[in-house]
Amino acid sequence: MSKISDIILHPNFLTLFRIAAVPVLVLLLLSTNKVLTFLSAMVFSAAAITDYFDGYIARQKGLVSSFGKIMDPVADKLLISSAMIMLVSHGWIPAWMGCIIIGREISITGLRNLIIKKGGDISASKLGKYKTGFQIAAIIPLLIHYPYFGININIIGQFFLWWALVFTIWSAVDYIVKFQKIEPFKL
């Protein structure tokens, strides 16, 4: 039994779980009924929780790997971007906000790769962690979308989405400034 738990609780397995959750999330969001959107929020939540645990377990058990260093942020970007795209497709968030958040995710992932090549530190900054936290806090209620118990869940998601946007832009600027210190732009 411990062999199965060793596999399931391995950081790389958790990262792969997050990637595998993406098509499930997208399929659930092909329809906008109340049950499927709630299930999509649960799938997203379970996948998002693995983002915390894969890093924690890797550090605690000494299982930090090259695979994890590269694929963990990729899995995060896939999950967040897929959710954003589906939210935009249903008109539940403004397309421009989705574009800014997804554009930042892709461009900073590229910048992180350049920082790796220069031998710089690519560990997530506090701003990056806040950005991710606010994105997750926004996406979950936005996926639920419909009111429950008289509470407009969507308005909660919209509130966190604005904060996610602020931290998305702020953390992008922070990464660019860090990169400038490693290799100044030459025109």
C-alpha positions as CSV (number, residue, x, y, z in Angstrom):
1,M,0.0,0.0,0.0
2,S,2.8,2.4,0.7
3,K,4.1,1.9,-2.8
4,I,0.9,3.3,-4.2
5,S,1.0,6.3,-1.8
6,D,4.6,6.9,-2.7
7,I,3.6,7.1,-6.4
8,I,0.5,9.3,-5.8
9,L,2.4,11.6,-3.4
10,H,5.5,11.9,-5.6
11,P,5.9,15.6,-6.7
12,N,6.2,14.6,-10.4
13,F,3.0,12.6,-10.2
14,L,1.2,15.6,-8.7
15,T,2.5,17.8,-11.5
16,L,1.3,15.3,-14.1
17,F,-2.1,15.1,-12.4
18,R,-2.4,18.9,-12.8
19,I,-1.6,18.5,-16.5
20,A,-4.1,15.6,-16.9
21,A,-6.8,17.7,-15.2
22,V,-6.7,20.3,-18.0
23,P,-8.7,18.3,-20.6
24,V,-11.2,17.2,-17.9
25,L,-11.7,20.8,-16.9
26,V,-12.2,21.9,-20.6
27,L,-14.6,19.0,-21.3
28,L,-16.7,19.9,-18.2
29,L,-16.8,23.6,-19.3
30,L,-18.1,22.7,-22.8
31,S,-21.5,23.0,-21.2
32,T,-22.5,25.8,-18.8
33,N,-25.1,24.0,-16.7
34,K,-24.9,24.4,-12.9
35,V,-23.8,20.9,-12.1
36,L,-20.9,20.8,-14.7
37,T,-19.6,24.2,-13.8
38,F,-19.6,23.2,-10.1
39,L,-17.7,20.0,-11.0
40,S,-15.3,22.0,-13.1
41,A,-14.6,24.2,-10.1
42,M,-13.9,21.1,-8.0
43,V,-11.5,19.6,-10.6
44,F,-9.7,23.0,-10.9
45,S,-9.5,23.2,-7.0
46,A,-8.1,19.7,-6.7
47,A,-5.5,20.4,-9.4
48,A,-4.6,23.8,-7.9
49,I,-4.0,22.2,-4.5
50,T,-1.4,19.9,-6.1
51,D,0.6,23.0,-7.0
52,Y,1.2,23.6,-3.3
53,F,1.8,20.0,-2.3
54,D,4.2,19.0,-5.2
55,G,6.7,21.7,-4.2
56,Y,6.3,21.1,-0.5
57,I,6.8,17.4,-0.8
58,A,9.7,17.8,-3.2
59,R,11.5,20.1,-0.7
60,Q,10.6,18.0,2.4
61,K,11.6,14.6,0.9
62,G,14.5,15.8,-1.2
63,L,12.7,15.0,-4.4
64,V,13.5,18.2,-6.3
65,S,14.1,17.3,-9.9
66,S,14.9,18.9,-13.2
67,F,11.5,17.6,-14.5
68,G,9.7,19.3,-11.6
69,K,11.6,22.6,-12.0
70,I,10.6,22.8,-15.6
71,M,7.2,21.1,-15.7
72,D,5.7,22.5,-12.5
73,P,5.4,26.0,-13.8
74,V,4.3,24.6,-17.2
75,A,1.5,22.7,-15.5
76,D,0.5,25.8,-13.6
77,K,0.3,27.8,-16.8
78,L,-1.7,25.2,-18.6
79,L,-4.2,25.0,-15.8
80,I,-4.7,28.7,-15.4
81,S,-4.7,29.5,-19.1
82,S,-7.2,26.8,-19.9
83,A,-9.5,28.0,-17.2
84,M,-9.2,31.6,-18.4
85,I,-9.8,30.6,-22.1
86,M,-13.0,28.7,-21.1
87,L,-14.2,31.6,-18.9
88,V,-13.6,34.1,-21.8
89,S,-15.4,31.7,-24.2
90,H,-18.5,31.8,-22.1
91,G,-18.3,35.6,-21.6
92,W,-17.8,35.3,-17.9
93,I,-14.6,37.4,-17.8
94,P,-13.5,40.1,-20.2
95,A,-11.3,38.8,-23.0
96,W,-8.7,41.6,-22.5
97,M,-8.2,40.4,-18.9
98,G,-7.7,36.8,-20.0
99,C,-5.3,38.0,-22.7
100,I,-3.2,40.0,-20.2
101,I,-3.0,37.1,-17.7
102,I,-2.3,34.4,-20.3
103,G,0.2,36.7,-22.2
104,R,2.1,37.3,-18.9
105,E,2.1,33.5,-18.1
106,I,3.6,32.7,-21.5
107,S,6.1,35.6,-21.7
108,I,7.4,35.1,-18.2
109,T,7.8,31.4,-18.7
110,G,10.0,32.3,-21.7
111,L,11.9,34.8,-19.6
112,R,12.4,32.2,-16.8
113,N,14.0,29.9,-19.4
114,L,16.4,32.7,-20.4
115,I,17.2,33.3,-16.7
116,I,17.9,29.5,-16.4
117,K,20.3,29.7,-19.3
118,K,22.1,32.6,-17.6
119,G,22.4,30.6,-14.4
120,G,20.0,32.9,-12.5
121,D,17.4,31.9,-9.9
122,I,14.0,31.0,-11.2
123,S,12.3,30.2,-8.0
124,A,8.9,31.8,-7.7
125,S,9.0,35.2,-6.0
126,K,6.5,36.3,-3.3
127,L,4.7,38.4,-5.9
128,G,4.4,35.3,-8.2
129,K,2.9,33.3,-5.3
130,Y,0.4,36.1,-4.6
131,K,-0.4,36.3,-8.3
132,T,-1.1,32.6,-8.4
133,G,-3.1,32.7,-5.2
134,F,-5.3,35.5,-6.5
135,Q,-5.7,33.8,-9.8
136,I,-6.9,30.6,-8.1
137,A,-9.1,32.5,-5.7
138,A,-10.7,34.3,-8.8
139,I,-11.1,31.2,-11.0
140,I,-12.8,29.0,-8.5
141,P,-15.9,31.2,-8.0
142,L,-15.8,32.3,-11.6
143,L,-16.1,28.6,-12.7
144,I,-18.9,28.0,-10.2
145,H,-20.6,31.1,-11.8
146,Y,-24.1,30.5,-10.6
147,P,-25.6,31.8,-7.3
148,Y,-25.8,29.4,-4.4
149,F,-27.8,30.0,-1.3
150,G,-28.6,33.5,-2.5
151,I,-24.9,34.4,-2.8
152,N,-23.6,35.8,-6.0
153,I,-20.5,33.7,-6.3
154,N,-19.5,35.4,-9.5
155,I,-19.0,38.8,-7.9
156,I,-16.5,37.2,-5.5
157,G,-14.6,35.9,-8.5
158,Q,-14.7,39.3,-10.2
159,F,-13.2,40.9,-7.0
160,F,-10.3,38.5,-6.9
161,L,-9.8,38.7,-10.7
162,W,-9.0,42.4,-10.4
163,W,-6.4,41.7,-7.7
164,A,-5.1,38.8,-9.8
165,L,-4.6,41.2,-12.7
166,V,-2.7,43.7,-10.4
167,F,-0.4,41.0,-9.1
168,T,0.0,39.5,-12.6
169,I,1.3,42.8,-14.0
170,W,3.3,43.6,-10.9
171,S,5.1,40.2,-10.9
172,A,5.8,40.5,-14.6
173,V,7.5,43.8,-14.1
174,D,9.5,42.2,-11.2
175,Y,10.7,39.4,-13.4
176,I,11.7,41.8,-16.1
177,V,13.7,43.9,-13.6
178,K,15.4,40.8,-12.3
179,F,16.3,39.7,-15.9
180,Q,17.7,43.2,-16.6
181,K,20.2,42.7,-13.7
182,I,21.4,39.4,-15.3
183,E,21.4,40.7,-18.9
184,P,20.6,44.3,-19.7
185,F,18.6,44.9,-22.9
186,K,20.8,46.1,-25.7
187,L,19.1,48.1,-28.5
